[in-house]
Amino acid sequence: MKIIHVLFLFIASLLVEAKDLRWQNGFDEALTFNCPSSDSISYIMSEHNNHHEDRMWDFHCQRTFTQTTSCMTTNWVNDFDEVLNFQCPSNHVITGMYSFHDNRHEDRRWKFTCCTASNFCTGNCQWSGYVNDFDKVISWGVPSGHYLAGAYSYHENKHEDRRWNYLTCSKTC
């Protein structure tokens, strides 16, 4: 019985190492994240690992819509090692993100889900400026009264990482 207990602890430790419970993905794994139906992404956390040359991601959501939403998911918005420059359609905000990692390129391709509602208008949009340096943690929150509406990043092969800049807009109606 003791051997089974030790084996169980060993397997559990391997699983936790592969994907820490606070993260939405493990290193070199696909990422799929969607906020609840009336929310949008309000906080982004990410940690880079030089051994894996990849990031783990986590997100928080904020209440955004008061009624049924209309959503769309993009095709891939970037190629490996290329610039990612994405903005949701007018009056839409980001509610989900999808990506997969390729070890040959040591980079990710990204898709976004954008949603809106009939009583939701956006304006006064502004870019955040870069929220991270290469190989460093991202810990960034959408400013109060704003909603995430876009993302820009570029990949550098020397660091095998991306710097990120986010677009936020306020609700104008």
C-alpha positions as CSV (number, residue, x, y, z in Angstrom):
1,M,0.0,0.0,0.0
2,K,2.9,2.4,0.8
3,I,4.3,1.8,-2.7
4,I,1.0,2.8,-4.3
5,H,0.9,6.0,-2.2
6,V,4.5,7.0,-3.2
7,L,3.7,6.2,-6.9
8,F,0.5,8.4,-6.6
9,L,2.5,11.3,-5.1
10,F,5.2,11.0,-7.9
11,I,2.6,11.1,-10.7
12,A,0.8,14.0,-9.0
13,S,4.0,16.0,-8.8
14,L,4.7,15.4,-12.5
15,L,1.3,16.7,-13.4
16,V,1.6,19.8,-11.3
17,E,5.1,20.5,-12.8
18,A,3.6,20.2,-16.3
19,K,0.8,22.7,-15.6
20,D,0.7,24.7,-12.4
21,L,-2.9,24.9,-11.3
22,R,-2.9,28.7,-11.5
23,W,-2.1,28.7,-15.2
24,Q,-4.5,28.1,-18.2
25,N,-1.8,26.1,-20.1
26,G,1.5,24.4,-19.5
27,F,4.7,25.1,-21.3
28,D,4.7,23.9,-24.9
29,E,0.9,23.2,-24.6
30,A,-2.1,24.8,-26.3
31,L,-3.9,27.6,-24.6
32,T,-7.7,27.9,-24.6
33,F,-9.4,30.5,-22.5
34,N,-12.9,32.1,-22.5
35,C,-14.5,34.4,-20.0
36,P,-18.0,33.6,-18.9
37,S,-20.7,34.8,-21.4
38,S,-21.2,38.3,-20.0
39,D,-17.5,39.1,-19.2
40,S,-14.4,40.2,-21.0
41,I,-10.7,39.8,-20.2
42,S,-9.6,42.3,-17.5
43,Y,-6.2,41.0,-16.3
44,I,-3.3,39.2,-18.0
45,M,-0.6,37.2,-16.2
46,S,2.2,35.4,-18.0
47,E,5.5,33.8,-17.1
48,H,8.3,32.9,-19.5
49,N,10.6,29.9,-19.1
50,N,14.0,29.9,-20.9
51,H,14.3,26.1,-20.9
52,H,11.0,25.7,-22.7
53,E,11.2,29.1,-24.5
54,D,7.5,29.5,-23.9
55,R,5.0,31.2,-21.7
56,M,2.2,30.0,-19.4
57,W,-0.8,32.3,-19.3
58,D,-3.6,33.2,-16.9
59,F,-6.5,35.7,-17.2
60,H,-9.2,37.3,-15.1
61,C,-12.5,38.6,-16.4
62,Q,-14.8,41.5,-15.6
63,R,-18.5,41.9,-16.0
64,T,-19.0,43.7,-19.3
65,F,-22.4,43.0,-20.9
66,T,-25.9,43.2,-19.5
67,Q,-27.6,41.2,-22.2
68,T,-27.0,38.5,-24.7
69,T,-23.8,38.9,-26.7
70,S,-22.8,38.4,-30.3
71,C,-19.3,36.8,-30.6
72,M,-16.8,35.9,-33.3
73,T,-13.5,34.1,-33.2
74,T,-10.8,35.1,-35.6
75,N,-8.6,32.9,-37.8
76,W,-4.9,32.9,-36.9
77,V,-3.9,36.5,-36.6
78,N,-0.1,35.9,-36.8
79,D,2.5,33.6,-38.3
80,F,5.4,32.3,-36.3
81,D,8.2,34.8,-35.7
82,E,6.0,37.6,-37.2
83,V,4.3,40.7,-35.8
84,L,0.9,40.2,-34.3
85,N,-1.3,43.3,-34.8
86,F,-4.9,42.7,-33.9
87,Q,-8.0,44.8,-33.1
88,C,-11.5,43.6,-32.5
89,P,-14.2,44.9,-34.8
90,S,-15.8,48.2,-33.8
91,N,-17.7,48.0,-30.5
92,H,-16.3,44.5,-29.7
93,V,-14.0,43.5,-26.8
94,I,-11.7,40.5,-26.2
95,T,-13.4,37.7,-24.3
96,G,-11.2,34.7,-25.2
97,M,-7.7,33.8,-26.5
98,Y,-6.4,30.7,-28.1
99,S,-2.8,29.8,-29.1
100,F,-0.5,26.9,-29.7
101,H,3.3,26.7,-29.4
102,D,5.7,25.4,-32.0
103,N,9.1,24.1,-30.7
104,R,10.9,24.6,-34.0
105,H,10.0,28.4,-34.1
106,E,9.7,28.7,-30.2
107,D,6.7,30.9,-30.8
108,R,2.9,30.9,-30.7
109,R,0.2,31.5,-33.2
110,W,-2.9,33.3,-31.8
111,K,-6.7,33.6,-32.3
112,F,-9.0,35.9,-30.4
113,T,-12.7,35.9,-29.5
114,C,-14.4,39.3,-29.6
115,C,-17.9,40.0,-28.4
116,T,-20.4,42.8,-28.3
117,A,-24.0,43.5,-27.3
118,S,-26.7,45.8,-28.8
119,N,-26.2,48.3,-25.9
120,F,-22.4,48.3,-26.1
121,C,-20.3,51.0,-27.9
122,T,-16.6,51.6,-27.5
123,G,-14.4,54.7,-28.0
124,N,-11.5,56.6,-26.5
125,C,-9.2,53.7,-27.3
126,Q,-5.5,53.8,-26.3
127,W,-2.5,51.5,-26.5
128,S,-0.9,50.5,-23.2
129,G,2.8,50.7,-24.2
130,Y,4.8,47.5,-23.8
131,V,3.8,45.6,-20.7
132,N,6.8,43.3,-20.5
133,D,10.5,43.0,-21.4
134,F,11.7,39.8,-23.0
135,D,11.9,36.8,-20.6
136,K,10.0,38.7,-17.9
137,V,6.7,38.3,-16.2
138,I,3.6,40.0,-17.5
139,S,1.2,41.3,-14.8
140,W,-1.1,43.8,-16.4
141,G,-4.6,44.9,-15.7
142,V,-7.0,46.7,-18.0
143,P,-7.4,50.3,-16.7
144,S,-10.6,51.1,-14.7
145,G,-13.5,51.9,-17.0
146,H,-11.9,50.3,-20.0
147,Y,-12.1,47.0,-21.9
148,L,-9.5,45.0,-23.8
149,A,-10.0,45.4,-27.5
150,G,-6.7,44.6,-29.2
151,A,-3.1,43.3,-28.9
152,Y,0.2,44.0,-30.6
153,S,3.3,41.9,-30.1
154,Y,6.6,41.2,-31.9
155,H,8.8,38.1,-31.5
156,E,12.6,38.3,-31.1
157,N,14.6,35.1,-32.0
158,K,17.5,36.1,-29.7
159,H,15.2,35.8,-26.6
160,E,12.6,33.4,-28.2
161,D,9.9,35.6,-26.6
162,R,7.4,38.3,-27.5
163,R,6.9,41.8,-26.1
164,W,3.2,42.7,-25.7
165,N,1.2,46.0,-26.0
166,Y,-2.6,46.0,-25.4
167,L,-5.4,48.2,-26.8
168,T,-8.1,49.3,-24.4
169,C,-11.3,51.2,-25.0
170,S,-14.0,52.8,-22.8
171,K,-17.7,52.2,-23.1
172,T,-19.2,55.3,-24.8
173,C,-22.9,54.5,-24.8
